[in-house]
């Protein structure tokens, strides 16, 4: 039976790829991959596999999605082992479920291989836990696409401690302004983690006020984290000093008497 593997490539670092994802990549005939899949992950694919870039550009999302769907049908139709490779997890803001439905409607089975989502891995590795006892007991992951911003009921995020925004760099000032309007504090800490989990990572710490003003310079791709947990970075990302040898002033040796 024809089948497509819907695979998560993780947040960028190839060592964060799952073992199953590595296995199916090694067996692939065709890999149709998105913009956020790193070159290091692609290098792990079968050397004989055909690699097809399927990254979306602004204004052409639907056109490119239709082409992706066509490619999936063409290559599975001739019996190829096809991998649909997406950054992070394929079912987190990646239109993975839409492609899954499309394939099922065309008689093609889908096997999902989950990936580590950037929404959790990128903040964690940057020293920002999305939850922390006494600080944050809830978190939400939000898409930052403009078309979603207009439909959002921002008040529903007021009581959520940590907000993680994916694909929100271009609309960061609108996101911040909407959150402030909904009632979040102007001074609430915000972190932008550019190219997270890679050796090109850059972390910028600011607040909602400055983001809303449009004065924060950020390059895509970046994960945006909003909440008091951002303040933990300065405590967690620090050099550990060597433990000094302690004088054993309170250790006493007793001589046994035969």
Beta strands, then each sheet from edge to edge (+ up, - down):
strand 1: 3-8
strand 2: 30-33
strand 3: 50-53
strand 4: 82-86
strand 5: 109-113
strand 6: 139-143
strand 7: 162-166
strand 8: 189-194
strand 9: 202-207
strand 10: 222-226
sheet 1: 3+ 2+ 4+ 1+ 5+
sheet 2: 6+ 7+ 10- 8+ 9-
end
